[in-house]
């Protein structure tokens, strides 16, 4: 399966954010101050929730793409007609803006 450039555009900064957060957790592991310990717990929970949300979004996107592919394969001519109509509409609207 090909990688989507739009997905990479989001995934790369998200990956860096997760790496930075993990480094922060490791760097503050020896600090026992109450506020730091509480902040580390909240950050760890937020990272876990973010990872879960990312998997849900990714699974939903794959499911939607498969459903779209299936619908286009089952009904190719209506899909071509809809794509053509949407292209005309977008072209018309873009031309009106100029």
ABEGO torsion letter per residue (X at the ends): XBBBAAAAAAAAAAAAAAAAAAAAAAAAAABABAAAAAAAAAAAAAAAAAAAAAAAAAAAAAAAAAAAAAAAAABAAAAAAAAAAAAAAAAAAAAAAX
